[in-house]
Amino acid sequence: MARIAVIGAGMGAMAAAARLAVAGHRVAVYERGATHGGAVGRCEREGFSFDTGPGLLHLPAVYRDLFVKTGKEPLERCVELVQVDPASSHLFADGTAVTLPNASRAGVLRALDEAIGAGAGERWSELVNRARDAWEATRRPLLEEPLREDAAAREALGRDPYPAVRRRGLFRRGGAVTLASVAARELSDPRLVALLESHALAYGLDPRRVPASAAVLPYMEQTFGSWYVRGGMRALADALHDRCAARRVEFHFGAEVVGLAEKEGRAAGLELADGQVVEADLVVAGVSPGRLASIAPTALAEIPVPVLPGRCTVHLALRGARPGGTAHRTVVHGPDREAELDAVFGGSGGSAQGAYRPTVTVLRPDDPATRPDAGHEAVTLVATVAPHGRVDWSGEVAGAFADRMTDAARAVIPDLRERLLWREVRTPADTEAATGAEGGGVPAPALAGAGGAFLRPGNTTRVPGLYLAGGFAHPGGGLAHAGMSGAMVAGLIVAGARQ
């Protein structure tokens, strides 16, 4: 039985902790904040409840496997999973609206044909089919196995698996094949292009720079469905924390880790801000690269610390009941995608603080637990934005940007102004303060292609005995991917203990 110290109580870290405890190890978690869950937080006020992190779960099988492997109670006995149907509605800049069913390829094809025109569904379906080929080509090495550090493995994942790159020879005259170039070539209609690119933007990825393999993002959603946890996604974090506690994982909150103790070149424990030294045989770090660099400077060596885009979230408390038939999620697309991308990711034509109108995701869960009574509604607005630092999100820009988000939401909630009781705004500055992530950045899932530029650091490090879990490590961000990283780390440690 090994003593294992875990840095951070995010979803990936807790997923590793639960699995390691079941394997017989003594596990203790040290979290600088006051609670568990990392970015999966909750805002509660006057009977209203809002998720401050992810609003939906994709690939629920990851957490089903976690709960089956760590206890007798399956996931569905710990939380109520609800399949969201329709999966989403989209309102495009020209006024076109389309509602897409959940996990139904034929239904999506029909909806796109009806809203955009004959042939639109088929073009989208053909692209999703090619995305499926990319998924199958990289699913195992990218999502089911720890990232191999040998040159051949890195080179293989550095190649874009999207088949159109090889089969059609897109843009052979030069230049990288990106999601944006594939969208322009294969979809042509600007509304379909916006639909595809919005999946990348929602994850904080620039469609002009990410490889074509990013098409797997809508493929995953369309194939495996979108799920909501009754009571809010925070309930999933609570259930995972409870599972860890039931497996006798120790939690220490308000315990900031400032250094890694080493012995004979191996991780041997933690140094806390209060001067305490915690001895351990192994250490799992579920923190951002910047925090890891300050704790263990040699762990990642020359790997740069990226400052990723963040999210601006506006919580709206509304009087009046949620109308029947309201979609859980509606994406209101911005009118000038190029200006928005320049603002979020940087570019020659835009300013991070410019007055562009963002693409806004409107979340309206049909969940009594989120509101004081049936005569009120809790709504969350989300937009991907530039990180704190490039924009001073602690200043006046936050209120002005929230105004633009609220104005965009009026396209789907026309009586919003009359119904609004109050709102709360959370920016990347708030995310940085709560999680320690540089600039409040939110990590995206790892992607194959682009020479490996969109891979995350592997789960092992240059310091023996120090492992990485969570969204900032392989295989990247998102609830499902964080759970995968925890499984990978636990597997590495258990396999090592058997050798």
C-alpha positions as CSV (number, residue, x, y, z in Angstrom):
1,M,0.0,0.0,0.0
2,A,1.5,3.3,-1.1
3,R,0.9,6.7,0.4
4,I,-0.3,8.9,-2.4
5,A,-0.7,12.7,-2.1
6,V,-3.0,14.4,-4.6
7,I,-2.7,18.1,-5.4
8,G,-6.1,19.7,-6.2
9,A,-9.6,18.4,-5.8
10,G,-10.8,18.8,-9.4
11,M,-12.7,16.1,-11.3
12,G,-9.6,14.4,-12.8
13,A,-7.8,14.4,-9.5
14,M,-10.8,13.0,-7.6
15,A,-11.3,10.4,-10.3
16,A,-7.7,9.2,-9.8
17,A,-8.1,9.4,-6.0
18,A,-11.2,7.2,-5.9
19,R,-9.6,4.5,-8.2
20,L,-6.4,4.5,-6.2
21,A,-8.2,4.2,-2.9
22,V,-10.1,1.2,-4.2
23,A,-6.8,-0.4,-5.3
24,G,-5.7,-0.3,-1.7
25,H,-3.6,2.8,-1.5
26,R,-3.8,5.5,1.2
27,V,-4.8,8.7,-0.6
28,A,-4.9,12.2,0.7
29,V,-6.1,15.3,-1.3
30,Y,-4.7,18.8,-0.7
31,E,-6.8,21.6,-2.1
32,R,-6.0,25.3,-1.9
33,G,-9.6,26.3,-2.1
34,A,-12.5,25.7,0.3
35,T,-14.3,23.0,-1.7
36,H,-14.0,20.2,-4.2
37,G,-14.8,20.1,-7.9
38,G,-12.4,22.5,-9.4
39,A,-14.1,24.4,-12.2
40,V,-17.3,22.4,-11.6
41,G,-18.8,24.9,-9.2
42,R,-22.2,26.2,-8.1
43,C,-23.6,29.7,-7.5
44,E,-26.6,29.8,-5.1
45,R,-28.6,32.9,-4.2
46,E,-32.2,33.5,-3.1
47,G,-33.4,30.0,-4.0
48,F,-31.7,30.1,-7.5
49,S,-28.9,27.7,-8.3
50,F,-26.5,27.9,-11.3
51,D,-23.6,25.9,-12.6
52,T,-20.4,28.0,-12.8
53,G,-18.6,25.4,-15.0
54,P,-19.7,22.9,-17.6
55,G,-23.4,22.8,-18.3
56,L,-23.7,19.4,-19.9
57,L,-21.9,16.1,-19.9
58,H,-20.8,14.2,-23.0
59,L,-19.5,10.6,-23.0
60,P,-21.3,9.7,-19.7
61,A,-19.8,6.2,-20.0
62,V,-16.6,7.6,-18.5
63,Y,-18.3,8.3,-15.2
64,R,-20.4,5.2,-15.3
65,D,-17.2,3.2,-15.5
66,L,-15.7,5.2,-12.7
67,F,-18.6,4.6,-10.3
68,V,-18.9,0.9,-11.2
69,K,-15.1,0.4,-10.6
70,T,-15.1,2.2,-7.3
71,G,-18.2,1.0,-5.5
72,K,-21.4,-1.1,-5.5
73,E,-23.6,1.9,-6.4
74,P,-23.6,2.8,-10.1
75,L,-23.7,6.3,-11.3
76,E,-27.4,6.4,-11.8
77,R,-28.0,5.6,-8.1
78,C,-25.9,8.6,-7.1
79,V,-27.1,11.2,-9.6
80,E,-30.1,11.5,-12.0
81,L,-28.8,11.6,-15.5
82,V,-31.2,13.2,-18.0
83,Q,-30.6,13.0,-21.8
84,V,-31.2,16.4,-23.2
85,D,-33.6,16.4,-26.2
86,P,-33.4,18.4,-28.3
87,A,-29.6,18.4,-28.0
88,S,-29.4,22.1,-29.0
89,S,-31.1,24.9,-30.9
90,H,-29.1,27.3,-33.0
91,L,-30.0,30.8,-34.1
92,F,-27.8,32.1,-36.8
93,A,-26.9,35.7,-37.6
94,D,-29.3,35.8,-40.6
95,G,-32.3,34.8,-38.4
96,T,-32.3,31.1,-39.5
97,A,-33.2,28.8,-36.6
98,V,-32.6,25.1,-36.4
99,T,-33.3,22.6,-33.6
100,L,-31.2,19.5,-33.5
101,P,-32.4,16.2,-31.9
102,N,-30.2,14.3,-29.4
103,A,-28.1,11.4,-30.7
104,S,-30.1,11.0,-34.0
105,R,-28.1,11.4,-37.2
106,A,-31.2,11.0,-39.3
107,G,-33.0,13.6,-37.3
108,V,-30.2,16.1,-37.6
109,L,-30.1,15.6,-41.3
110,R,-33.8,16.3,-41.6
111,A,-33.7,19.3,-39.3
112,L,-30.8,20.9,-41.3
113,D,-32.6,20.2,-44.7
114,E,-35.8,21.8,-43.4
115,A,-34.0,24.9,-41.9
116,I,-31.2,25.5,-44.4
117,G,-32.3,23.8,-47.6
118,A,-32.2,20.5,-49.4
119,G,-28.7,18.9,-49.3
120,A,-27.6,20.7,-46.1
121,G,-28.2,17.7,-44.0
122,E,-26.3,15.4,-46.3
123,R,-23.2,17.7,-46.5
124,W,-23.2,17.8,-42.7
125,S,-23.6,14.1,-42.4
126,E,-20.8,13.4,-44.8
127,L,-18.5,15.6,-42.7
128,V,-19.6,13.8,-39.5
129,N,-18.8,10.5,-41.3
130,R,-15.3,11.6,-42.0
131,A,-15.0,12.8,-38.4
132,R,-16.0,9.3,-37.3
133,D,-13.0,7.9,-39.3
134,A,-10.8,10.4,-37.5
135,W,-12.3,9.3,-34.1
136,E,-11.7,5.7,-34.8
137,A,-8.2,6.3,-36.0
138,T,-7.1,8.0,-32.8
139,R,-9.6,7.0,-30.1
140,R,-7.4,4.5,-28.4
141,P,-4.0,6.3,-28.3
142,L,-5.6,9.7,-27.7
143,L,-8.4,8.9,-25.2
144,E,-7.9,5.4,-23.8
145,E,-4.1,5.2,-23.2
146,P,-1.5,7.3,-21.5
147,L,0.4,9.5,-23.9
148,R,3.5,7.7,-25.1
149,E,6.6,9.8,-25.1
150,D,8.5,8.0,-27.8
151,A,9.1,9.8,-31.1
152,A,7.1,7.4,-33.2
153,A,4.0,7.8,-31.0
154,R,4.3,11.6,-30.9
155,E,4.8,11.7,-34.7
156,A,1.7,9.5,-35.3
157,L,-0.5,11.7,-33.2
158,G,1.0,14.8,-34.8
159,R,-0.6,13.7,-38.1
160,D,-4.1,14.9,-38.8
161,P,-6.3,11.8,-39.0
162,Y,-9.2,13.6,-40.8
163,P,-9.5,11.5,-44.0
164,A,-10.3,14.4,-46.3
165,V,-6.7,15.5,-45.8
166,R,-5.4,12.4,-47.6
167,R,-8.4,11.5,-49.8
168,R,-9.3,14.9,-51.2
169,G,-5.9,16.6,-51.0
170,L,-7.4,19.8,-49.7
171,F,-5.4,22.9,-50.5
172,R,-2.4,21.0,-51.9
173,R,-0.8,24.3,-52.9
174,G,0.3,24.9,-49.3
175,G,-0.9,25.9,-45.9
176,A,-2.2,23.8,-43.1
177,V,-5.6,22.1,-43.3
178,T,-7.6,23.6,-40.5
179,L,-11.2,23.1,-39.3
180,A,-12.1,26.4,-40.9
181,S,-10.7,25.4,-44.3
182,V,-12.5,22.1,-44.2
183,A,-15.7,23.9,-43.3
184,A,-15.4,26.3,-46.2
185,R,-14.6,23.5,-48.6
186,E,-17.0,20.8,-47.5
187,L,-20.0,22.8,-46.1
188,S,-20.0,26.0,-48.1
189,D,-23.2,27.4,-46.5
190,P,-22.2,30.0,-43.9
191,R,-24.7,28.7,-41.4
192,L,-23.3,25.1,-41.6
193,V,-19.8,26.7,-41.3
194,A,-20.9,28.6,-38.2
195,L,-22.5,25.4,-36.7
196,L,-19.2,23.5,-37.1
197,E,-16.9,26.3,-35.9
198,S,-19.1,26.9,-32.9
199,H,-18.2,23.5,-31.5
200,A,-14.5,24.5,-31.5
201,L,-15.2,28.0,-30.1
202,A,-17.2,26.5,-27.2
203,Y,-14.1,24.5,-26.2
204,G,-11.8,27.6,-26.5
205,L,-10.3,26.5,-29.8
206,D,-9.7,28.8,-32.8
207,P,-11.2,27.1,-35.9
208,R,-8.7,29.0,-38.1
209,R,-5.8,27.2,-36.3
210,V,-7.0,23.9,-35.1
211,P,-6.5,20.8,-37.3
212,A,-9.4,19.3,-39.2
213,S,-9.5,16.5,-36.6
214,A,-11.5,19.0,-34.4
215,A,-14.5,17.8,-36.3
216,V,-14.6,14.9,-33.8
217,L,-16.1,17.4,-31.3
218,P,-19.5,17.6,-33.0
219,Y,-19.2,13.9,-33.9
220,M,-18.9,13.0,-30.2
221,E,-21.8,15.1,-29.2
222,Q,-24.1,13.9,-32.0
223,T,-23.1,10.2,-31.5
224,F,-23.0,9.8,-27.8
225,G,-25.5,12.5,-26.8
226,S,-25.8,15.3,-24.4
227,W,-26.6,14.7,-20.7
228,Y,-27.7,16.9,-17.8
229,V,-27.4,16.0,-14.1
230,R,-30.5,16.8,-12.2
231,G,-29.7,19.4,-9.6
232,G,-27.0,20.8,-11.8
233,M,-23.7,19.5,-13.0
234,R,-22.2,20.3,-9.6
235,A,-24.2,17.3,-8.3
236,L,-21.8,15.1,-10.3
237,A,-18.8,16.7,-8.5
238,D,-20.6,16.2,-5.1
239,A,-21.2,12.5,-6.0
240,L,-17.6,12.0,-6.9
241,H,-16.4,13.6,-3.7
242,D,-18.8,11.4,-1.7
243,R,-17.5,8.3,-3.5
244,C,-13.9,9.3,-2.6
245,A,-14.9,9.9,1.0
246,A,-16.6,6.5,1.1
247,R,-13.4,4.9,-0.1
248,R,-11.6,6.7,2.8
249,V,-9.8,9.3,0.7
250,E,-8.7,12.2,3.1
251,F,-9.5,15.7,2.0
252,H,-7.6,18.8,3.3
253,F,-9.1,22.1,2.2
254,G,-7.4,25.4,2.5
255,A,-4.1,23.5,2.1
256,E,-2.0,25.2,-0.6
257,V,0.8,23.2,-2.0
258,V,3.9,25.3,-2.7
259,G,6.6,22.8,-3.3
260,L,7.4,19.2,-4.1
261,A,9.5,17.2,-1.7
262,E,12.0,15.0,-3.4
263,K,14.3,12.2,-2.2
264,E,16.9,10.6,-4.3
265,G,15.5,12.2,-7.4
266,R,11.9,11.0,-6.8
267,A,8.7,12.7,-5.6
268,A,8.6,12.1,-1.8
269,G,5.8,14.4,-0.6
270,L,4.5,18.0,-0.6
271,E,5.4,21.2,1.0
272,L,2.4,23.3,2.1
273,A,2.2,27.1,2.5
274,D,2.0,26.8,6.3
275,G,5.4,25.1,6.3
276,Q,4.1,21.6,6.8
277,V,5.8,18.8,4.9
278,V,3.6,15.9,3.9
279,E,5.4,12.6,3.2
280,A,4.2,10.5,0.3
281,D,5.4,7.6,-1.9
282,L,3.8,9.1,-5.0
283,V,2.2,12.4,-5.9
284,V,-0.6,13.1,-8.4
285,A,-0.9,16.8,-9.5
286,G,-4.3,18.0,-10.8
287,V,-3.3,21.6,-11.4
288,S,-2.6,24.0,-14.2
289,P,0.9,24.0,-15.9
290,G,1.8,27.4,-14.3
291,R,1.0,26.2,-10.8
292,L,2.9,22.9,-11.5
293,A,5.9,24.9,-12.7
294,S,6.0,26.8,-9.4
295,I,5.6,23.6,-7.4
296,A,7.9,21.3,-9.4
297,P,10.0,23.4,-11.8
298,T,11.6,20.4,-13.5
299,A,8.4,18.4,-14.0
300,L,7.6,19.7,-17.5
301,A,11.0,21.2,-18.4
302,E,10.9,23.0,-21.7
303,I,7.1,22.6,-22.2
304,P,5.6,26.1,-22.5
305,V,2.8,27.3,-20.2
306,P,-0.1,28.3,-22.4
307,V,-2.6,31.0,-21.4
308,L,-5.9,29.7,-22.7
309,P,-9.1,31.5,-23.5
310,G,-11.6,31.6,-20.7
311,R,-15.4,31.9,-20.3
312,C,-17.6,34.8,-19.3
313,T,-20.7,33.5,-17.6
314,V,-23.9,35.5,-16.7
315,H,-26.4,34.0,-14.3
316,L,-29.9,35.4,-14.7
317,A,-32.7,35.1,-12.1
318,L,-36.0,35.5,-13.9
319,R,-39.5,35.9,-12.7
320,G,-42.1,33.9,-14.6
321,A,-42.2,30.2,-15.4
322,R,-40.0,28.5,-18.0
323,P,-42.1,28.2,-21.1
324,G,-43.0,24.7,-22.2
325,G,-41.0,23.3,-25.0
326,T,-38.0,25.5,-24.3
327,A,-34.7,24.0,-25.5
328,H,-32.2,23.3,-22.7
329,R,-29.4,24.8,-24.8
330,T,-29.6,27.4,-27.5
331,V,-26.6,28.9,-29.3
332,V,-27.1,32.4,-30.5
333,H,-24.4,32.9,-33.1
334,G,-22.5,36.2,-33.4
335,P,-22.9,38.3,-36.5
336,D,-19.1,38.7,-37.2
337,R,-17.2,35.5,-36.6
338,E,-13.9,36.9,-37.8
339,A,-14.0,39.8,-35.4
340,E,-15.1,37.5,-32.5
341,L,-12.2,35.1,-33.2
342,D,-9.7,37.9,-33.4
343,A,-11.0,39.2,-30.1
344,V,-10.8,35.9,-28.3
345,F,-7.6,34.5,-29.8
346,G,-5.8,37.5,-31.1
347,G,-5.5,38.7,-34.7
348,S,-4.7,41.6,-36.9
349,G,-8.2,42.8,-37.2
350,G,-9.6,42.7,-33.7
351,S,-9.2,43.9,-30.2
352,A,-9.9,41.7,-27.1
353,Q,-11.9,44.6,-25.7
354,G,-13.7,45.6,-28.9
355,A,-17.4,45.9,-29.0
356,Y,-18.1,42.8,-31.0
357,R,-21.2,40.8,-30.2
358,P,-20.2,37.3,-29.0
359,T,-21.6,33.9,-29.7
360,V,-23.7,33.1,-26.6
361,T,-24.9,29.8,-25.3
362,V,-28.2,30.1,-23.4
363,L,-28.8,27.3,-20.9
364,R,-32.3,26.9,-19.6
365,P,-32.6,23.6,-17.7
366,D,-36.0,22.2,-16.9
367,D,-35.0,21.5,-13.3
368,P,-37.0,22.5,-10.2
369,A,-33.8,22.3,-8.1
370,T,-32.4,25.4,-9.9
371,R,-35.2,27.8,-9.0
372,P,-37.2,28.8,-5.9
373,D,-40.5,27.7,-7.4
374,A,-42.4,27.1,-10.6
375,G,-43.0,30.8,-11.0
376,H,-39.3,31.5,-11.7
377,E,-36.5,30.4,-14.0
378,A,-32.7,30.2,-13.7
379,V,-30.9,30.9,-17.0
380,T,-27.1,30.8,-17.6
381,L,-25.4,32.6,-20.5
382,V,-21.9,31.5,-21.6
383,A,-19.4,33.0,-24.0
384,T,-15.8,32.0,-24.8
385,V,-13.6,35.1,-24.2
386,A,-9.9,36.2,-24.1
387,P,-8.1,35.3,-20.9
388,H,-7.6,37.6,-17.9
389,G,-4.4,39.5,-18.5
390,R,-4.9,40.1,-22.1
391,V,-8.2,41.7,-21.0
392,D,-8.6,43.2,-17.6
393,W,-11.7,41.2,-16.6
394,S,-11.6,42.7,-13.1
395,G,-12.4,46.2,-14.5
396,E,-15.4,47.8,-16.2
397,V,-15.1,45.7,-19.3
398,A,-16.9,42.8,-17.5
399,G,-20.2,44.7,-17.1
400,A,-20.2,46.0,-20.6
401,F,-19.5,42.6,-22.0
402,A,-22.2,41.0,-19.9
403,D,-24.6,43.6,-21.3
404,R,-23.8,42.4,-24.8
405,M,-24.3,38.8,-23.8
406,T,-27.7,39.7,-22.2
407,D,-28.7,41.6,-25.4
408,A,-27.9,38.5,-27.5
409,A,-30.0,36.3,-25.2
410,R,-33.0,38.5,-25.9
411,A,-33.2,36.8,-29.3
412,V,-34.5,33.7,-27.6
413,I,-35.9,35.3,-24.4
414,P,-37.6,38.4,-25.9
415,D,-39.2,39.5,-22.5
416,L,-35.9,39.1,-20.7
417,R,-35.7,42.7,-19.5
418,E,-39.1,42.6,-18.0
419,R,-38.5,39.3,-16.3
420,L,-35.0,40.0,-14.9
421,L,-34.7,40.1,-11.1
422,W,-30.9,40.2,-10.9
423,R,-27.8,38.8,-12.5
424,E,-24.4,37.7,-11.5
425,V,-21.3,37.9,-13.8
426,R,-18.4,35.5,-13.6
427,T,-15.3,36.2,-15.7
428,P,-11.9,34.6,-16.3
429,A,-10.6,36.7,-13.4
430,D,-13.0,34.9,-11.1
431,T,-12.0,31.5,-12.6
432,E,-8.4,32.3,-12.0
433,A,-9.1,33.3,-8.4
434,A,-11.1,30.1,-7.8
435,T,-9.0,27.5,-9.6
436,G,-5.6,29.0,-10.0
437,A,-5.6,28.5,-13.7
438,E,-3.5,31.1,-15.5
439,G,-5.7,33.8,-16.9
440,G,-8.8,31.8,-15.9
441,G,-8.1,29.7,-19.0
442,V,-10.3,26.6,-19.6
443,P,-8.4,23.6,-21.2
444,A,-9.8,22.0,-24.4
445,P,-9.7,18.3,-25.3
446,A,-6.5,17.1,-26.9
447,L,-6.5,16.8,-30.7
448,A,-4.4,14.9,-33.1
449,G,-2.7,16.7,-35.9
450,A,-0.9,20.0,-36.3
451,G,2.4,18.3,-35.3
452,G,1.1,17.6,-31.8
453,A,0.5,21.3,-31.0
454,F,-2.9,20.4,-29.5
455,L,-1.7,17.6,-27.3
456,R,-1.5,18.0,-23.5
457,P,1.5,17.1,-21.3
458,G,1.6,13.3,-20.6
459,N,0.4,11.7,-17.4
460,T,4.0,11.0,-16.3
461,T,6.6,13.6,-15.8
462,R,10.4,14.1,-15.7
463,V,10.2,13.6,-11.9
464,P,9.8,9.9,-11.1
465,G,6.8,9.3,-8.9
466,L,5.0,12.5,-10.0
467,Y,1.9,12.1,-12.2
468,L,-0.5,14.5,-13.9
469,A,-4.3,14.3,-14.0
470,G,-7.1,16.7,-14.9
471,G,-7.9,18.9,-17.9
472,F,-4.5,20.4,-18.2
473,A,-2.9,16.9,-18.7
474,H,-3.5,14.2,-21.3
475,P,-6.1,13.8,-22.8
476,G,-7.2,17.4,-22.1
477,G,-10.2,19.4,-20.9
478,G,-13.9,18.7,-20.5
479,L,-15.7,16.6,-17.9
480,A,-15.3,13.3,-19.8
481,H,-11.6,13.8,-20.6
482,A,-10.8,14.8,-17.0
483,G,-12.3,11.5,-15.9
484,M,-10.3,9.7,-18.5
485,S,-7.1,11.2,-17.2
486,G,-7.8,10.1,-13.7
487,A,-8.3,6.5,-15.0
488,M,-5.0,6.7,-16.9
489,V,-3.0,7.9,-13.9
490,A,-4.6,5.3,-11.6
491,G,-3.8,2.6,-14.2
492,L,-0.2,3.7,-14.4
493,I,0.3,3.6,-10.7
494,V,-1.4,0.3,-10.1
495,A,0.5,-1.3,-13.0
496,G,3.7,0.1,-11.6
497,A,2.9,-1.3,-8.1
498,R,2.5,-4.8,-9.6
499,Q,5.8,-4.8,-11.4
